[in-house]
Amino acid sequence: MAWNESGNGKNPWDRGRNEGPPDLDRIVREWQQRLGAFLRGGRGAPRAAGPAGAQPNGPLLGLLVGLAVVIWGLTGIYRVDAAERGVVTRFGQYLESTEPGLRWHLPWPIERVERVNINEVVSFKQQTSMLTADENIVVIDLVVQYRRADPVKFLFNVRDPEATLQDVSESAIREVIGKNKLDFVLLEGRTEIAALTERLIQQTLDEYRTGMLVTKVNLQDANFPSQVEAAVRDAIKAREDRERLAFEAQAYANDVLPRARGEAVRRQQDSEAYRARVVADAQGEASRFTQLMAEYQKAPGVTRRRLYLDAMEDIYANSSKVLIDASEGGNNLIYLPVDKLLEQRRQPAAAPGQPVRAPEAAAAAEASTATRDREDRRTREAR
């Protein structure tokens, strides 16, 4: 038979050589069959190993399978840090939450674990432009800080929690800015706007059950667009001038109005006092006249003389003239310049060493001395 005849399965160059070991591909296929039978619980038997009936070593196969199982089980060991929480899922369904420490779960593909850091504070910055209540455009720079407070809600309730938080933050700041005017947003309202935005964001996240906790919302900058910067600055300057002039006018009013009110009250009180005095004087005069008339009707002569004496007393009391009645005396008349003496007494005394600057008083004293001398001589002659 020729070497290349049909049915000859031998290589002609191998004639006379010893038969070698079985084919390697065949051995691998047999191991695969044995492993499949082992995993199926021993059901089925491997096919014949070939013409020679060679079988792979059974203990070696078991050792390999056991080693593979041990390695597969070790892949389920995991560690949870102090700031983290572990979320275990079995075939994608939530199973349990694990605390910090060294843990174990059924390896993949049966169970999986997701570690979530619940203490880490994450922040993101958001810039957007929007309209205020008075229809002005304002550019807002917002910084939001948050934590993943509930890992189960964070992983399972919302598909993309971070993107949801960004959308909620933009919606909240637009709502708050849209309810306030430009002056309030740019000047004194930044703190209040940040607080309102934080409260609104947290309320929306709680409704969505995202498991995130907003720790701080900062309104870093609130400004107008650069295209209208010059016009807005002019408007702000005009508003500040208006406020300044209003304050000055109020200060002037606060200074003038109280004084005017005080002057009005004073004049009113003076007029009331004058009216009361005039009315009281009139009533007193009327009462005095009534009483006087009653006395006059009782004794007309006495009352008339009394009135005369009172009137003369008032007249002479204010007069500087001196009248002397000498009709009942003798022929001698002594005249004393009483009026000059009274005037001299009213004048201040001169200081020592200074001449008296009252020529009228000196003349009156000389006249008085001459009169006394003349009267003395007449008296002596009459004796």
C-alpha positions in Angstrom: 0.0 0.0 0.0 1.4 3.4 -0.9 1.9 6.0 1.9 -0.7 8.3 0.4 -3.4 5.7 -0.1 -6.8 6.3 1.3 -7.3 5.0 4.9 -3.6 5.4 5.7 -3.7 7.9 8.6 0.1 7.8 9.3 2.8 10.1 8.3 5.3 8.1 6.1 8.2 10.0 7.7 7.2 8.5 11.1 7.5 4.9 10.1 9.5 2.9 12.6 9.2 5.5 15.4 7.4 4.9 18.7 3.9 6.2 19.2 3.9 9.7 21.1 1.5 11.0 23.8 -2.1 11.8 23.0 -3.0 15.0 21.1 -3.1 18.2 23.4 -6.3 19.5 21.9 -8.0 16.2 22.7 -6.8 16.4 26.3 -8.2 19.9 26.7 -11.5 18.9 25.3 -11.7 16.0 27.7 -10.9 18.3 30.7 -13.7 20.6 29.6 -16.1 17.7 29.5 -15.1 16.5 32.9 -15.4 20.0 34.4 -18.8 20.3 32.8 -19.9 16.9 34.3 -18.6 18.0 37.7 -20.5 21.3 37.6 -23.6 19.4 36.6 -23.4 17.3 39.7 -21.7 14.3 38.2 -24.3 13.7 35.5 -22.9 12.4 32.3 -19.6 10.8 31.6 -16.7 12.0 29.5 -16.2 10.5 26.2 -13.4 8.0 25.6 -10.0 9.4 25.7 -8.9 7.9 22.5 -7.7 4.7 21.2 -5.3 4.3 24.0 -8.0 5.0 26.6 -5.9 7.7 28.4 -7.7 9.7 31.2 -6.6 13.0 32.8 -5.7 12.9 36.5 -8.8 13.3 38.6 -7.3 14.8 41.8 -5.5 17.5 39.8 -8.8 18.5 38.2 -10.5 18.8 41.6 -7.6 20.9 43.0 -7.9 23.3 40.1 -11.7 23.6 40.5 -11.3 24.2 44.3 -8.7 26.8 43.7 -10.9 28.6 41.2 -13.8 28.5 43.7 -11.6 30.0 46.5 -10.4 32.7 44.3 -13.9 33.5 43.2 -15.1 33.7 46.8 -12.2 36.0 47.8 -13.3 38.5 45.3 -16.4 39.2 47.5 -14.3 40.7 50.3 -14.5 44.5 50.5 -13.8 47.3 52.9 -16.0 50.3 53.8 -14.2 53.4 55.1 -15.4 55.4 58.1 -16.9 58.2 55.9 -18.6 55.7 53.6 -21.6 53.4 53.6 -21.9 50.2 51.5 -25.0 49.4 49.4 -25.2 45.7 48.5 -27.4 44.6 45.5 -28.3 41.1 44.5 -28.8 40.8 40.8 -29.4 44.6 40.7 -32.0 44.6 43.5 -31.2 46.4 46.8 -30.3 44.0 49.5 -28.8 45.8 52.5 -26.6 48.7 53.7 -23.3 48.0 55.4 -21.4 50.0 58.0 -17.7 50.8 58.0 -15.4 47.9 58.3 -14.2 44.7 56.5 -17.2 43.0 54.8 -18.0 40.1 52.4 -20.7 39.6 49.9 -21.4 36.9 47.3 -19.1 37.6 44.4 -20.0 38.9 41.0 -22.2 38.3 39.1 -24.5 37.4 42.1 -24.0 40.5 44.3 -22.4 43.8 43.9 -21.5 46.6 46.4 -21.5 50.4 45.9 -19.6 52.5 48.3 -21.0 56.0 48.9 -19.2 58.8 50.9 -21.8 60.4 53.1 -19.5 63.0 54.8 -17.8 64.5 51.7 -19.0 68.0 50.9 -19.2 68.4 47.1 -19.7 71.8 45.5 -20.4 73.1 42.0 -20.6 76.5 40.5 -23.3 77.7 38.2 -23.6 80.9 36.2 -26.7 82.0 34.4 -28.5 85.1 33.3 -32.1 85.8 34.2 -34.8 88.5 34.5 -35.7 90.3 37.7 -39.1 91.4 38.8 -38.6 94.9 37.1 -37.6 93.2 33.8 -33.8 93.8 34.1 -31.2 91.3 33.1 -28.8 90.1 35.8 -26.0 87.6 35.7 -25.8 85.3 38.8 -22.8 83.2 40.0 -24.1 80.6 42.3 -22.1 78.0 44.3 -24.0 75.1 45.8 -22.5 72.7 48.4 -24.1 69.4 49.2 -23.6 65.9 50.8 -24.9 62.4 49.9 -26.8 62.0 53.1 -28.9 58.9 52.2 -26.9 56.5 49.9 -29.9 54.3 49.1 -32.0 57.1 47.9 -29.0 58.6 46.1 -28.4 55.4 44.1 -31.9 54.2 43.3 -34.4 57.1 43.3 -32.9 59.4 40.6 -31.0 58.3 37.6 -28.5 61.2 37.7 -28.6 63.0 41.0 -25.9 65.6 40.2 -27.5 66.7 37.0 -30.9 66.8 38.8 -29.4 69.1 41.5 -28.0 71.4 38.9 -31.4 71.7 37.2 -33.1 72.2 40.5 -30.6 74.9 41.5 -31.1 76.9 38.3 -34.8 76.6 38.6 -34.8 77.8 42.3 -32.5 80.8 41.7 -34.6 81.9 38.7 -37.7 81.7 40.8 -36.2 83.8 43.6 -34.6 86.4 41.3 -37.8 86.7 39.4 -39.7 87.8 42.5 -37.2 90.6 43.4 -36.1 93.9 41.8 -32.6 94.7 40.5 -31.7 97.0 43.3 -32.5 94.4 45.9 -30.5 91.8 44.1 -27.4 93.9 43.5 -27.3 95.6 46.9 -28.8 94.5 50.2 -30.6 91.3 49.2 -27.8 88.8 48.5 -27.9 87.1 51.9 -31.6 86.8 51.8 -31.7 85.5 48.2 -29.1 82.8 49.1 -31.1 81.6 52.1 -34.4 81.5 50.1 -32.6 79.6 47.2 -31.1 77.1 49.6 -34.5 76.4 51.3 -36.2 76.0 47.9 -33.5 73.6 46.5 -33.7 71.4 49.6 -37.5 71.3 49.5 -37.4 70.2 45.8 -34.8 67.6 46.5 -36.8 66.2 49.4 -39.8 65.9 47.1 -37.7 64.0 44.5 -36.2 61.8 47.3 -32.7 62.2 46.0 -31.0 61.6 49.3 -28.9 64.7 49.0 -28.5 67.4 51.7 -27.7 71.0 50.7 -25.3 72.4 53.2 -24.7 75.9 51.8 -25.7 78.1 48.9 -23.5 81.1 48.2 -24.4 84.0 45.9 -20.8 84.9 44.9 -21.7 87.6 42.4 -24.7 89.3 41.0 -24.1 91.8 38.3 -25.5 93.2 35.1 -24.3 92.3 31.6 -21.2 94.0 30.3 -23.2 95.4 27.3 -25.3 97.6 29.5 -22.7 98.4 32.1 -22.4 102.2 31.3 -26.2 102.7 31.3 -26.7 100.8 34.5 -23.9 102.7 36.2 -25.6 106.0 35.2 -28.9 104.8 36.5 -27.3 103.7 39.8 -25.6 107.1 40.2 -28.9 108.9 39.5 -30.6 106.8 42.1 -27.9 107.5 44.6 -28.2 111.2 43.9 -31.9 111.0 44.4 -31.5 109.2 47.7 -28.9 111.8 48.9 -31.1 114.7 48.0 -34.0 113.0 49.7 -32.0 112.6 52.9 -30.9 116.2 52.8 -34.4 117.4 52.3 -35.6 115.2 55.2 -32.8 116.6 57.4 -33.8 120.2 56.5 -37.4 119.3 57.2 -36.5 117.8 60.6 -34.7 121.0 61.5 -37.3 123.5 60.3 -40.5 121.8 61.2 -39.9 121.3 64.9 -38.8 125.0 65.3 -41.9 126.1 63.4 -44.2 124.0 65.4 -42.5 125.2 68.6 -42.9 128.8 67.5 -46.6 128.2 66.6 -47.2 126.6 70.0 -45.5 129.5 71.8 -47.5 132.2 70.0 -50.7 130.3 70.6 -49.9 130.0 74.3 -48.9 133.8 74.4 -52.2 134.7 72.8 -54.2 132.5 75.2 -52.3 134.1 78.1 -53.0 137.6 76.8 -56.7 136.7 76.3 -56.9 135.3 79.8 -55.2 138.4 81.3 -57.4 140.8 79.4 -60.5 138.9 80.3 -59.4 138.7 84.0 -58.6 142.5 84.0 -62.0 143.3 82.5 -63.8 141.1 84.9 -61.8 142.6 87.8 -62.6 146.2 86.7 -66.2 145.3 86.2 -66.4 143.7 89.7 -64.6 146.7 91.3 -66.9 149.2 89.5 -69.9 147.2 90.7 -68.7 147.2 94.3 -67.8 150.9 94.1 -71.2 151.8 92.7 -72.8 150.0 95.6 -70.7 151.9 98.1 -71.4 155.2 96.3 -75.1 154.6 96.5 -74.8 154.2 100.2 -72.6 157.3 100.9 -72.0 159.5 97.8 -70.0 162.3 99.6 -67.6 160.0 101.4 -67.1 157.9 98.4 -66.5 160.9 96.1 -63.9 162.4 98.4 -62.2 159.0 98.8 -62.0 158.7 95.0 -60.6 162.1 94.7 -57.9 161.5 97.3 -56.9 158.2 95.7 -56.6 159.8 92.3 -54.5 162.7 93.7 -52.3 160.2 95.5 -51.6 158.3 92.3 -50.9 161.5 90.4 -48.5 163.0 93.0 -46.8 159.7 93.6 -45.4 159.8 90.1 -44.5 163.5 90.1 -41.1 165.1 91.0 -42.7 168.5 92.0 -43.0 169.5 95.7 -46.1 171.6 96.8 -46.1 173.2 100.3 -49.3 174.6 101.8 -48.3 177.7 103.9 -51.8 179.2 104.3 -52.1 178.1 108.0 -48.6 178.9 109.1 -46.8 182.2 109.8 -45.2 184.6 107.5 -42.0 182.7 107.3 -41.7 180.1 104.5 -38.9 177.7 104.4 -38.3 176.1 100.9 -36.4 172.8 100.6 -35.5 171.6 97.1 -36.9 168.2 97.8 -37.1 167.3 94.2 -33.4 168.0 93.7 -32.4 166.1 96.8 -34.4 163.1 95.5 -32.6 163.3 92.1 -29.3 163.6 93.9 -30.1 160.5 96.0 -31.0 158.6 92.9 -27.7 159.3 91.2 -24.7 157.0 92.1 -22.2 158.2 94.6 -18.9 159.5 93.1 -15.8 157.4 93.8 -13.2 158.8 96.2 -10.9 161.3 94.6 -13.2 162.1 91.7 -15.0 165.4 91.2 -18.8 165.3 91.5 -20.2 165.5 88.0 -23.6 166.9 89.0 -23.7 170.7 88.6 -27.4 170.8 89.3 -26.9 169.2 92.7 -24.2 171.7 93.6 -26.3 174.6 92.6 -29.2 173.3 94.6 -27.0 172.9 97.7 -25.8 176.5 97.3 -29.3 177.8 96.8 -30.5 175.9 99.9 -27.6 177.4 102.0 -28.4 181.0 100.8 -32.1 180.5 101.6 -31.4 179.3 105.1 -29.1 182.3 105.7 -31.7 184.7 104.5 -34.4 183.2 106.6 -32.2 183.3 109.7 -31.6 187.1 109.2 -35.3 187.7 108.8 -36.0 185.8 112.0 -33.5 187.8 114.0 -34.8 191.2 112.6 -38.3 190.3 113.6 -37.2 189.7 117.2 
